[in-house]
Amino acid sequence: MLNGKTALVTGSTSGIGLGIAKALAAQGAHIIVNGFGDVDAARAEIAQTGAAHGIRTGYHNADMSKAEQIASMMAYAETDFGGVDILVNNAGIQHVANIEDFPVDRWDAIIAINLSSAFHTMRLAIPGMRKKNWGRIINIASAHGLVASAQKSAYVAAKHGIVGLTKTGALETAHTGITVNAICPGWVLTPLVQKQVDARAENGHIPVEQAKRELLMEKQPSGEFVTPEQLGALAVFLCSEAAAQVRGAAWNMDGGWVAQ
């Protein structure tokens, strides 16, 4: 379905980003990887998934908190891949503290990486998409883009901002072949969430599996984690012709979290 398209997925070396990158590769999209950690392993997984389509993978190590590095990454995509057809803004970090105790540098970093980076990639990707009259922008928000939790002020603010940015982008491109949507996952067992599970287990002196169950049941009625594969399948749908009139959606996949 996506043969000949190029997808840039930020924060795609693990977790949700890697799951989405693999799902798009399986549909024939070339993938530009961004992020830290085991880059070679991530690229190998993606390449293997898309091997039947002969996809290419690229990599750029842009720090998503820095506008000039994001601009460099987008220039690399243009030079080496002919631009970005599918943009998935997934990069994100987390910090947990009450507002009065929240470190200012952590607030600034979360807003920069979780929100401002999506603005920078979008502003640089949309002109090329307009020329082709085709594009898909998928911003990974969160259930926290729709509802709040205590001690996550920066994350909640950034993810609510992503939902608003998505809606604005959808309106500005409504008469084009570009769609802009957000996916709002609930709990997904990513490295970021695993840290929260481990902290809960340590602080409560309980087994890790019990900490997982408690974390899920506080928010997610299904009692099950959303998987990167499920999110990848939703991203593929949003790239399809069937989703051509899905515009400005904040699509929650959260085990019932925001239905409560």
C-alpha positions as CSV (number, residue, x, y, z in Angstrom):
1,M,0.0,0.0,0.0
2,L,2.8,2.4,0.8
3,N,5.4,1.4,-1.9
4,G,7.5,4.4,-2.9
5,K,6.5,6.4,0.2
6,T,9.0,7.6,2.8
7,A,8.1,7.7,6.5
8,L,10.0,9.6,9.2
9,V,9.3,8.2,12.7
10,T,10.8,10.1,15.5
11,G,11.8,8.1,18.6
12,S,11.7,4.9,16.6
13,T,14.5,2.9,18.1
14,S,12.2,1.1,20.6
15,G,8.6,0.9,21.9
16,I,5.7,2.6,20.1
17,G,7.9,4.3,17.5
18,L,9.6,1.0,16.5
19,G,6.3,-0.8,16.3
20,I,4.8,1.9,14.0
21,A,8.0,2.0,11.9
22,K,7.8,-1.8,11.4
23,A,4.1,-1.7,10.5
24,L,4.7,1.0,7.8
25,A,7.7,-0.9,6.5
26,A,5.5,-4.0,6.1
27,Q,3.4,-1.9,3.8
28,G,6.4,-0.9,1.7
29,A,7.4,2.4,3.1
30,H,11.0,3.4,3.3
31,I,11.8,4.4,6.9
32,I,13.9,7.1,8.4
33,V,14.8,6.2,12.0
34,N,15.4,8.7,14.7
35,G,16.3,8.2,18.3
36,F,18.9,6.8,20.7
37,G,19.8,3.4,22.0
38,D,20.5,0.3,19.8
39,V,20.0,2.0,16.4
40,D,21.5,-0.9,14.4
41,A,19.1,-3.4,15.9
42,A,16.1,-1.2,15.3
43,R,17.1,-0.7,11.7
44,A,17.7,-4.4,11.2
45,E,14.2,-5.2,12.5
46,I,12.6,-2.6,10.3
47,A,14.5,-3.7,7.2
48,Q,13.6,-7.4,7.8
49,T,9.9,-6.5,8.2
50,G,10.0,-4.6,4.8
51,A,12.4,-6.9,3.0
52,A,9.7,-8.3,0.7
53,H,9.2,-4.7,-0.6
54,G,12.9,-3.9,-0.9
55,I,12.6,-0.9,1.5
56,R,15.4,1.4,2.5
57,T,16.1,2.6,6.0
58,G,18.0,5.7,7.0
59,Y,18.9,7.2,10.3
60,H,19.4,10.7,11.7
61,N,20.4,11.3,15.3
62,A,18.7,14.7,15.7
63,D,18.1,15.7,19.3
64,M,14.4,16.5,19.2
65,S,14.8,19.3,21.7
66,K,16.9,21.4,19.3
67,A,15.2,23.1,16.3
68,E,18.4,23.3,14.3
69,Q,19.0,19.6,14.6
70,I,15.4,18.9,13.5
71,A,16.0,21.1,10.5
72,S,19.1,19.1,9.7
73,M,17.1,15.9,9.9
74,M,14.4,17.2,7.6
75,A,17.1,18.3,5.1
76,Y,18.6,14.8,5.2
77,A,15.2,13.3,4.4
78,E,14.8,15.6,1.4
79,T,18.3,15.0,0.1
80,D,18.5,11.2,0.6
81,F,14.8,10.2,0.3
82,G,13.2,12.9,-1.7
83,G,11.3,14.2,1.3
84,V,8.8,13.0,3.9
85,D,5.5,11.5,2.8
86,I,4.5,10.2,6.2
87,L,5.5,12.0,9.4
88,V,5.1,10.2,12.7
89,N,5.9,12.5,15.7
90,N,6.5,10.0,18.5
91,A,9.6,11.2,20.4
92,G,8.8,11.8,24.1
93,I,10.1,11.9,27.6
94,Q,8.5,12.0,31.0
95,H,9.1,13.3,34.5
96,V,6.8,12.9,37.5
97,A,6.5,15.6,40.3
98,N,4.0,18.0,41.8
99,I,3.8,21.3,40.1
100,E,5.5,23.2,42.9
101,D,8.4,20.7,42.9
102,F,8.7,20.3,39.1
103,P,12.2,21.1,38.0
104,V,12.2,23.9,35.5
105,D,14.7,22.2,33.2
106,R,12.5,19.1,33.1
107,W,9.5,21.2,32.2
108,D,11.4,22.9,29.4
109,A,12.8,19.6,28.0
110,I,9.4,17.9,28.0
111,I,7.7,20.8,26.2
112,A,10.5,20.9,23.7
113,I,10.6,17.2,22.9
114,N,7.0,16.2,23.3
115,L,5.4,19.3,21.7
116,S,7.7,21.8,20.0
117,S,9.5,19.1,18.1
118,A,6.2,18.2,16.3
119,F,5.7,21.8,15.3
120,H,9.2,21.9,13.8
121,T,8.8,18.7,11.8
122,M,5.4,19.6,10.6
123,R,6.3,23.1,9.5
124,L,9.2,21.7,7.5
125,A,7.3,18.6,6.1
126,I,4.0,20.3,5.0
127,P,5.4,22.4,2.1
128,G,6.8,19.2,0.4
129,M,3.5,17.4,1.1
130,R,1.6,20.3,-0.5
131,K,3.6,20.0,-3.7
132,K,2.8,16.3,-4.0
133,N,-0.8,16.9,-2.7
134,W,-0.4,13.9,-0.5
135,G,0.8,13.4,3.0
136,R,0.1,11.8,6.3
137,I,1.0,13.4,9.6
138,I,0.4,11.2,12.7
139,N,1.2,12.8,16.1
140,I,1.5,10.4,19.0
141,A,-0.4,12.1,21.8
142,S,-1.6,10.1,24.8
143,A,-4.7,9.4,26.9
144,H,-3.0,12.3,28.7
145,G,-3.8,14.5,25.7
146,L,-7.5,14.0,26.6
147,V,-7.5,13.7,30.4
148,A,-5.1,14.5,33.2
149,S,-3.2,12.8,36.0
150,A,-1.6,14.3,39.0
151,Q,2.2,14.9,39.0
152,K,2.4,14.9,35.2
153,S,1.9,18.6,34.5
154,A,4.4,19.0,31.7
155,Y,3.5,15.7,30.0
156,V,-0.2,16.4,30.2
157,A,0.3,20.0,29.0
158,A,2.4,18.8,26.1
159,K,0.1,16.1,25.0
160,H,-3.0,18.4,25.2
161,G,-0.9,20.7,23.1
162,I,-0.3,18.0,20.5
163,V,-4.0,17.4,20.2
164,G,-4.6,21.1,19.6
165,L,-1.7,21.3,17.1
166,T,-3.1,18.3,15.3
167,K,-6.6,19.9,14.9
168,T,-5.0,23.2,13.6
169,G,-2.9,21.3,11.1
170,A,-5.9,19.3,9.9
171,L,-7.9,22.5,9.3
172,E,-5.0,24.2,7.5
173,T,-4.6,21.2,5.1
174,A,-8.4,20.4,4.8
175,H,-8.5,21.1,1.1
176,T,-5.5,19.1,0.3
177,G,-4.5,15.4,0.1
178,I,-2.7,15.8,3.5
179,T,-4.3,14.5,6.6
180,V,-3.2,15.3,10.2
181,N,-4.4,13.1,13.1
182,A,-3.3,12.1,16.6
183,I,-3.2,8.7,18.2
184,C,-3.8,8.7,22.0
185,P,-2.5,5.5,23.5
186,G,-3.2,4.4,27.0
187,W,-0.6,2.4,28.9
188,V,1.8,0.7,26.6
189,L,4.7,-1.3,28.1
190,T,7.4,0.9,26.6
191,P,10.8,1.5,28.3
192,L,9.3,4.8,29.6
193,V,6.4,3.0,31.3
194,Q,8.6,0.2,32.5
195,K,10.5,2.8,34.6
196,Q,7.3,3.8,36.2
197,V,6.4,0.1,36.9
198,D,9.9,-0.5,38.4
199,A,9.6,2.6,40.6
200,R,6.2,1.6,41.9
201,A,7.5,-1.9,42.7
202,E,10.5,-0.5,44.5
203,N,8.6,2.1,46.4
204,G,5.8,-0.3,47.4
205,H,8.1,-3.3,48.0
206,I,6.0,-5.4,45.7
207,P,6.7,-7.7,42.8
208,V,7.0,-6.1,39.4
209,E,4.0,-8.1,38.0
210,Q,1.9,-6.8,40.9
211,A,3.1,-3.3,40.1
212,K,2.0,-3.7,36.5
213,R,-1.5,-4.9,37.5
214,E,-1.9,-2.0,39.9
215,L,-0.8,0.5,37.3
216,L,-3.2,-0.8,34.7
217,M,-6.2,-1.1,37.0
218,E,-5.9,2.5,38.2
219,K,-6.6,3.9,34.7
220,Q,-7.2,1.2,32.0
221,P,-10.4,-0.8,32.5
222,S,-9.3,-3.6,30.2
223,G,-6.5,-4.5,32.5
224,E,-4.3,-5.1,29.5
225,F,-1.5,-3.1,27.9
226,V,-2.0,-1.6,24.5
227,T,0.8,-3.1,22.2
228,P,3.0,-1.3,19.7
229,E,1.7,-3.7,17.0
230,Q,-1.9,-2.5,17.6
231,L,-0.8,1.1,17.4
232,G,1.2,0.3,14.2
233,A,-2.0,-1.2,12.7
234,L,-3.9,2.0,13.5
235,A,-1.1,4.1,11.9
236,V,-1.3,2.0,8.7
237,F,-5.1,2.6,8.6
238,L,-4.6,6.4,9.0
239,C,-2.2,6.2,6.0
240,S,-4.7,4.4,3.9
241,E,-7.2,5.8,1.3
242,A,-10.0,4.6,3.7
243,A,-8.9,7.2,6.2
244,A,-8.7,10.1,3.6
245,Q,-11.4,11.9,5.4
246,V,-10.2,11.2,8.9
247,R,-8.9,14.7,9.7
248,G,-8.1,16.2,13.1
249,A,-9.0,13.1,15.1
250,A,-7.6,12.4,18.5
251,W,-8.0,8.6,18.3
252,N,-7.7,7.0,21.7
253,M,-6.6,3.4,21.9
254,D,-6.6,3.0,25.7
255,G,-8.5,0.0,27.0
256,G,-11.4,2.2,28.0
257,W,-9.3,4.8,29.9
258,V,-11.1,8.0,28.7
259,A,-14.5,6.3,28.6
260,Q,-14.7,6.5,32.4
